[in-house]
Each structure stands twice: as C-alpha cells, then as structure tokens.
Amino acid sequence: MGHWQVESDFVSYSDQTDNGLKTETLIVADPTVKWGLTGDSDVEVSFTPYETVRQSSADGHSKVSGFGDIYLRYKNALVQESDGSFALTIEPYIKAPTASAGLGNGAWEGGAVAPISFALPLGLTLTTDPELDVLKNASGSGYHAGASTLVDLGRQITPAVSGAVEIWTNEDFDPAGTMRQASFDMALAWLARRELQFDIGLNAGLNAATPRLQIYNGVTYKF
C-alpha cells in the first residue's frame, strides 16, 4: 500500500504484411505507472511517449509519428492464496483518445481483464486473462465488442530468472468485418535486485492479421 512501481519497454518493434501492405511499428518506451491503494489493489496509468508507424506498398510509402493513447486502469485481487496456488484479479480500464493524428482512432474505449493463475506441478504456473472490450466501429458511428485471451505457461528457471511461453488470441467484432489475430509468444525475465527486473520477449504472429514478428525488452522498478 502506498508504493509505486514503474514498468516500461525500452523499445518494441513489430513487422506485419497483409494483402501487400507492409506495416512496421516502432515504440520507444511505453511506461505503466502503478500506485498501490491497498495490499490487494492499485491504480495504473500507461501511455506511449513516442511511436512511429511506417507503411509501404506498391502504391507508395507513408510514415506517422507521435504520442499514443493513455490507458487508465484499476486492479483488484479478488482471490489471492498465500501459497500462490490460485489468484483471480479484475482490471477494468478506460482508454483516453490522446494519440497523434494517424496513430489512434480518436475514440474513448474501455473494457475489463480478469487474469487467473494456477500453480501446477514441477514448479509451473498456468495463467489466462480473458478480456472483454467496448470498441469504436471503424465507420466512426457506434460501438462493438472485442474479446481476447492468452494461455501462458511459466516457470522459475533459477532464483533470479523466469521464463514463459504462451498462445494469445484476439477477436474484433466490428460490423464492417471480424478481425481475428493469434500469436505464439516467448519471454524471459531477470530479477537483478529485489526491486529491479529486466524482460525480453518475442511474439510470432500465427495469421496474416497479426504482426509477423514483435520484439521487445523492458524494465520494472519498485520503490
């Protein structure tokens, strides 16, 4: 309670090609700042200070850069067993349309995530996080539903190093056409000190609607 935590990628890069259009996205830092309200809850704000999106096709090239949207979240651990065997959390969020022109859809959106984790034999942890979203229609009028989840299998490799593999899926039920995405993800985390952790990860797209490759590295600091 009353403690701060900052999580941020140093840099994140993704590459996607769909119907002859290649999109490259570079994000420089995307900090999430957390403030503990109680031992079981916190409030969070996350944003992207700088993002660049480059697109190229047979018709030409384009580039857009600037600030991203801001996300506000409230996180509350509904169930958290002291031995780590089970945990259930709820995280409602709101997205404020602060992104520079060409980087966002200019709409207020929101939703909720419910991370659930189970301890398994052999030191493994199984995590899933079903999410429901309320998203602006591509037409600019009205809203529709979105849903995503992941199935993550993690393990402590050494006292300071942990790793995870996961499958992620997302569905956007826009009236103009449903978009389905999926990726296979891998990540490593190194706890350098009690309050300092470094992360590296790779996400591989499993269909054309998902970025073919996303690479990131980041840091978490508690104070």
N, C-alpha and C positions, 0 to 999 in steps of 0.2 A: 504494500500500500504506500502510495506517495512516491514510488520510484519511477524513474524514466528509463526507457530503452529506445535505442535507435537502430533500425535495420535498413540497409541500403545495398543495392548492387553498385559496384564501381562502374561497370559498363555491361550492357546487354545488346547482343546483335542477333537479328533474325533475318532469314532469307526465304522468300516464297515465290514460286512461279505458278500462275494459274491462267490457263487459256492464253498463253503467250505474253502475259503481263508479269514482269519480274518486280517484286517489291522488296526492298532492303530497308530495315528499320534499325537505327542505332539510338540507344537510350543511354545518356550519361547521368548516372545516379538516379534512383527513384526511392528516396528515403521514406520510411514509415516511422513516425514518432509515436511512441506509446507512453501513456501515463497511467500508473496503477491507481484505481479508485479504492479497491479492497483487495484482499488476497485472492479473490476469485474473478475480478472484473477489471477492465481498463477501457480507456477511450483512445482511439488511434486516428491519426491523420496521415495520409500518404499522397504524394504528388511527384510529378516528373519535371524537374527544372529545365531539362533540355532534351529534345527528341528531334531526330532527323529521319524523314521518310523519303526514299528515292524510288521512283518508278520508271521503268523503261520497257518499251515495246517497239514493234516495227513502225509505229506512228510517231515515236519520239521519246523524249525524256522529261521528267519533272522532279522537283525537289521542294520539300516543305520542311521548315524547321521552327521550333519554338517551344513554348511552355505547354504542359499537358493538363489534363483534368485533375481535380482534387477529390479525394475519397475520404469520407468521414465514417468511422466505424465505432460500434460499441461491442465489446466482447465480454461474455459472461460464462464462466464454467458452471454448468448446471449440475454435473456429477464429476467428481474427481477423486478416485480412490487413492488413498495414501500410499499404497504399494505399487501404483502405476498400472494396475491391471485393466482399468477401464476409465475412460474420460469422455464426457459429452459437453460440447460447448455450442453456444449460439452467438452468431455475429451478424446483426443487421447492419446495413450500410446505405449511404446516400452518395451519389456522385454529383459534384457541382461542375457545371459546364464552363471550365476556365481555360480550356485548351485554345491555343492559337488557331487561326483560320486554316482549315485544311487538315488539322490533326484530330479534331473531335467532331461530334455530331451536334454540338450546341444544345444538348437537352439534359434536363435533370432526370436521373435514373436511380434505381435502387434495388434492394433485394436482401437476401439473408443466406448465410452459410452456416452449416451445422457440422463442424468437424467431430468425428467419432474415432477413438483409438482403442485397440485391444492389445494386451500383452499376449504373445504366443510362445510356445516352447522354443528352445535354442536361442533365447535372447532376442527374438524377432518381435517387432511391433507392426501391427496392421492398422492403417489409417484410411478413412474415407471421409469425404467432405461434401455431401450433397448440397447443391446451391440452386436457389430459385431467384430469377431476376425479372424486373419490370423494365423493358427496353423501349425506346422510341422507334416507331415504324420508320423504315427507310424513306417512305413517302413524305415524312415530316408531320403527318397528322395521325394522332392516336398512338397507343402503346400495345405491346405484345409481350408474351412470356419468353424467357430463356431458361435453360437448365444446364448444369454441368456437374461433374463429379470426378473424383480420382480414386484409384485403389493403389495405396502406397505400402511397400514392404521395406521397413528399415531395420538396421541393426547397428549396435555399438561394436566397432571393429577393434579398437583399442580404447583405453580410458579417455583419450583425447580426440579420437577420430570416429565418426559415424558415417554410414552410407545408406542410400535408399535407391530403389527402383520403383517406377510407378507407371500406370496407364491412366491417361487423362482424356476425358471426352467432354464435348460441349455441343449443345443444340440451340440454335437461334430460330425461333418460330415466327419470323417476320412474314406478314401476309404476302409480301412480294415473292417469297420463296424461302423454304427452310434451309439453313446452312448447318452442316454437321462437321465437326472437327474432332481429331483424335491425335494423340502423340504418345510416344514412349520416352520416359524421362529417367535420367540418372543424376545423382547428386552426391557430393562428399562434403562433410563439414569437419573443421579442425578447431577444437577448443584450445586456443592459445593460452588463455588465462580464464579464471572463473567468470570474468565479466566481458571477455572478448572472444568472438568466434568468427572464423572466415569460412566462406562457402564457395563452391564451384559447381556448375551443373551444365548439362546438355539435354536439350529436348529435341527429339526427332519426330517430325510430322509423319502421320500414317495415311494421310489422304491429301488431295490437291488443295483442299480448302484450308489446310493447316500449314503454317510456315515449315518449310522443308527442314530447317535447322535453326535452333536458337541456342546460343552460348552465353553464359553469364557468370560473373563472380561477384561476391559481395561480402559484407561485414555486418556483424551485430555487436552492439556495445550496450552494456547495462551500467547505470550509475544512479 
